[in-house]
Amino acid sequence: MNYEDNYDAIFWTNKQSYQAEILRNMMRTPDGTVLHSVHRHDYREHQDANGKVYMLDGGLDYVRCSAHGDEKMFTVMSDDDHGLIRVVVTWGTYGREGDQLITHVLIADMDTEHLQACLDTQKATMRPALYKVMQDELEYRNES
């Protein structure tokens, strides 16, 4: 066996490394205020009762935040337990006919038919990690 035979094993070529994706980007400040960054460059800031300024940014693309040490991060990742994901992650919907103001519904609260409709019609535009969350939710319901 020589170097060329083991090149792929050494340098991980032709292999995809798995990286968990952000599904929810939140922080709670000491006074109980919750900052929630929804999309890239969605900068949120709060001056806490303790006088410190807390910030959160990045939405589902990255996490950039203040680091005073007394804030509590609630970043939910795609490799977290589905029991947590389903009660924290939301889906924005404009209603069955698409003619209503957007509302955000917890994955756990979505009707099974709605979940399936999203999987059937939104795959091209939906984040792959969220698509998997919806698939996992249908599986979860089938197992329960």
C-alpha positions as CSV (number, residue, x, y, z in Angstrom):
1,M,0.0,0.0,0.0
2,N,1.4,3.4,-0.9
3,Y,0.6,7.1,-0.5
4,E,-1.6,7.3,-3.7
5,D,-3.8,4.4,-2.4
6,N,-4.6,6.3,0.8
7,Y,-4.9,9.8,-0.6
8,D,-8.7,10.0,-0.2
9,A,-8.5,8.6,3.3
10,I,-5.8,11.1,4.3
11,F,-7.3,14.2,2.8
12,W,-11.1,13.4,3.0
13,T,-11.6,13.9,-0.7
14,N,-14.9,12.6,-2.1
15,K,-16.4,12.7,1.3
16,Q,-18.8,15.2,2.6
17,S,-18.3,16.4,6.1
18,Y,-21.5,16.9,8.1
19,Q,-22.0,20.3,9.7
20,A,-25.1,21.0,11.8
21,E,-27.2,24.0,10.7
22,I,-28.8,26.7,12.9
23,L,-32.5,26.3,13.2
24,R,-33.2,29.0,15.8
25,N,-30.9,31.8,17.0
26,M,-32.0,33.3,20.4
27,M,-30.6,34.8,23.5
28,R,-32.1,35.7,26.9
29,T,-30.6,38.6,28.8
30,P,-30.5,38.7,32.6
31,D,-33.7,40.8,32.9
32,G,-35.5,38.1,30.8
33,T,-35.7,39.9,27.5
34,V,-35.4,37.4,24.6
35,L,-33.5,38.5,21.5
36,H,-34.3,36.5,18.3
37,S,-32.4,36.9,15.1
38,V,-34.4,35.6,12.2
39,H,-32.2,36.1,9.1
40,R,-28.7,37.1,8.0
41,H,-27.8,40.6,9.2
42,D,-30.9,40.7,11.5
43,Y,-29.1,42.7,14.2
44,R,-31.0,42.8,17.5
45,E,-29.9,44.9,20.5
46,H,-31.2,45.5,24.0
47,Q,-30.0,47.6,26.9
48,D,-30.7,45.4,29.9
49,A,-31.9,46.5,33.3
50,N,-28.3,45.9,34.5
51,G,-27.1,48.7,32.1
52,K,-25.2,46.4,29.7
53,V,-26.0,46.3,26.0
54,Y,-26.7,42.8,24.6
55,M,-26.7,42.1,20.9
56,L,-27.5,39.1,18.6
57,D,-27.1,38.8,14.8
58,G,-26.9,36.2,12.1
59,G,-30.3,34.6,11.9
60,L,-29.9,31.0,10.6
61,D,-26.6,31.8,8.8
62,Y,-24.3,32.5,11.7
63,V,-24.3,33.5,15.4
64,R,-22.7,36.8,16.4
65,C,-23.5,38.0,19.9
66,S,-22.3,39.9,22.9
67,A,-20.4,37.9,25.5
68,H,-20.9,39.4,28.9
69,G,-21.1,35.9,30.4
70,D,-24.5,36.4,32.0
71,E,-26.7,36.0,29.0
72,K,-28.2,32.6,28.1
73,M,-27.9,31.4,24.5
74,F,-30.7,29.3,23.0
75,T,-29.2,28.4,19.6
76,V,-31.0,25.3,18.4
77,M,-29.1,23.2,15.9
78,S,-30.2,20.6,13.3
79,D,-28.4,17.8,15.3
80,D,-30.3,18.6,18.6
81,D,-33.0,16.3,19.8
82,H,-36.2,16.4,17.7
83,G,-38.2,16.7,20.9
84,L,-36.6,20.1,21.4
85,I,-36.6,21.2,17.8
86,R,-40.3,20.6,17.2
87,V,-41.3,22.9,20.1
88,V,-38.9,25.7,19.2
89,V,-38.6,25.9,15.4
90,T,-41.3,27.7,13.5
91,W,-42.6,27.8,9.9
92,G,-43.9,31.0,8.4
93,T,-47.2,30.6,6.7
94,Y,-49.5,32.9,4.7
95,G,-52.5,30.6,5.2
96,R,-54.0,27.9,3.0
97,E,-54.7,30.3,0.1
98,G,-51.6,32.4,0.6
99,D,-53.7,35.5,1.2
100,Q,-53.2,36.2,4.9
101,L,-50.6,38.0,6.8
102,I,-47.7,35.8,7.7
103,T,-47.9,33.9,11.0
104,H,-45.2,31.7,12.5
105,V,-46.4,28.3,13.7
106,L,-44.4,25.8,15.7
107,I,-43.5,22.6,13.8
108,A,-45.2,20.7,16.6
109,D,-48.5,22.7,16.1
110,M,-48.7,22.3,12.3
111,D,-51.4,20.0,11.0
112,T,-50.0,16.8,9.4
113,E,-51.6,17.8,6.1
114,H,-49.8,21.2,6.3
115,L,-46.5,19.5,6.9
116,Q,-47.0,17.2,4.0
117,A,-48.1,20.1,1.7
118,C,-44.9,22.0,2.6
119,L,-42.7,19.0,1.9
120,D,-44.5,18.4,-1.5
121,T,-44.5,22.0,-2.7
122,Q,-41.6,23.9,-1.0
123,K,-38.6,21.6,-1.4
124,A,-36.9,23.8,-4.0
125,T,-36.9,26.9,-1.8
126,M,-36.8,25.4,1.7
127,R,-33.6,25.1,3.7
128,P,-32.6,21.4,3.6
129,A,-32.3,21.3,7.4
130,L,-35.9,22.5,7.8
131,Y,-37.1,20.1,5.2
132,K,-35.5,17.3,7.3
133,V,-37.2,18.7,10.5
134,M,-40.6,18.4,8.8
135,Q,-39.8,14.9,7.6
136,D,-38.6,14.0,11.1
137,E,-41.9,15.5,12.6
138,L,-44.0,13.2,10.3
139,E,-41.9,10.2,11.4
140,Y,-42.3,11.3,15.1
141,R,-46.0,11.4,14.7
142,N,-46.2,8.0,13.0
143,E,-44.1,6.5,15.9
144,S,-46.3,8.1,18.6
